[in-house]
Amino acid sequence: MSMNKNYQKYVLAPSYRNWKQNFLKYFIQENKAHLVVLKECKVVDYEKTKKIKGAILAFEKNSDLPEELPEGFEDLFFLFENKLAKYVGSDIAGYLHTGRSRNDLDTTVFRMHVRKKLLKIVESMLLLLKELLKKTLETDDKLFLLYTHGQPAQISTFAHYLSAFAFEVIEDLEALFNAYEKVNLCPAGAAAITTSGFNINRERLAELLGFEKPVENSYRAIVSSHWITHPSSAIRHFLEDVGRFVADISHKASNEVGLVDFPDELVQISSIMPQKRNPVILEHIRIFSEMAAGEFANLTNLFRNVPFQDVNEVADAPMRIFDSASEYVDSVVVLLKTIIEGIEVNSERCKELALSSGATTTELADTLVREAKIGFRKAHKIVSAFVRSGKSYDVLKESFEKEIGKTFPFSKKEIQKVLSPKHFVEVRRISGGPSKTGMKKLLEKFESDLTKIRLKYNKLNEKNLEYENLLDMAFKDL
């Protein structure tokens, strides 16, 4: 059948190239699995099965697919059928499509492709987490100033700061595993919409293709968008976290703040200004993150008000967007891991800024509550007067005695100790705080979570590799 040349150029030709480049492997695997099940379920007899098997192997071995979609064909599927027919005749070749439609075939192939992409992203994120853990352990004594609303707030450690981001990544990975579960359901056997009257074993198809189980409802199998929207949303949330973290590191690396720096290999110089050391790698991470997040957001928005039917929104064109965005994710994670490896903390600058900005004065108010036995609101008022005065000991003393009516019980030296950044961190010993005691449980959880994630990834990855052996054995035994 001849197609309109514009439709051919802008729809069918790009789709064919995409299938040939990205989906051919999974397409062949789905055909092999379907033939195995047709034989095992006695839908196709032994002689026909043998001939079709030979034709599939011949196609696989001598796959001389043309660079462009030939005239008269809609897609790779019909071209494949045509080539099988040349090997065994159209009548025999036609038996392979018994109890099947392009509807369930296509979405099965797409899920197999997305599944592999997700495992690659998970693997990259695991390597990032490994680097985050390493850096966290190395910087547990590196003082670091934390900000709220763009202003210096409290002193902490870089390990405390970095591990906060790490737990965000862990939650993002959990969401990605949850999305993977939705992808890893098999549509094969659903046929066009309602299955078929043939005795097709859908559980066996799912097993041969490495899926956890079939999609429970045959209509849902061919109309659902969850296999692409849920992974897109999960990855987008991770990218948003990356963007926020990198924007904050960029602020910390600014000349005015100067809390972190990067080695020469991670900065660029100015062509005219000799003093410039620009950590533009941070900007590239942010750019790639936003570009990918935008594409993933487009994929989820694509399905707004789309009929709950088999439509081309669940076809290969959106897959091109998914693949493009996934490539950006690879760049983001590698570059982010690189800056985590190379980042250097300027603890002396942290101390300087903490003391000049009053970022340790919360502890002074707390100390007045603990030691002088006064309420926190009064302690806050007294310390606020102290901060406004430029941290005058005499003002602190006068303010206390005026508010409380007692002699101020602390010497200037004792106040200096209370305000020291090191002391501020050391007294915050409760779980989740920055002291070594506070960080102990947190680091144990970090390591435990990372181990669990690795085990879960290994299990999924092994199954994704094992199904190919299972399928090859079953196909050889036909």
HUJOSUL-V511026 format. One record per run of one state. SS is the DSSP state (hx for helix, st for strand, lp for the rest). FROM is the first residue (numbers start at 0). LEN is the number of residues. Records with the same first field share a line. If there is no record, write none. Layout:
SS: FROM-LEN ; FROM-LEN
//
This chain:
lp: 0-4 ; 40-5 ; 61-14 ; 88-1 ; 97-4 ; 138-4 ; 148-2 ; 183-1 ; 186-15 ; 208-4 ; 214-3 ; 223-2 ; 252-7 ; 261-2 ; 266-1 ; 268-9 ; 278-1 ; 301-10 ; 314-1 ; 342-1 ; 345-1 ; 357-3 ; 372-3 ; 388-4 ; 404-7 ; 418-2 ; 426-9 ; 476-2
hx: 4-36 ; 45-16 ; 75-13 ; 89-8 ; 101-37 ; 157-26 ; 201-7 ; 217-6 ; 225-27 ; 263-3 ; 279-22 ; 311-3 ; 315-27 ; 346-11 ; 360-12 ; 375-13 ; 392-12 ; 411-7 ; 420-6 ; 435-41
st: 142-6 ; 150-7 ; 184-2 ; 212-2 ; 259-2 ; 267-1 ; 277-1 ; 343-2
//
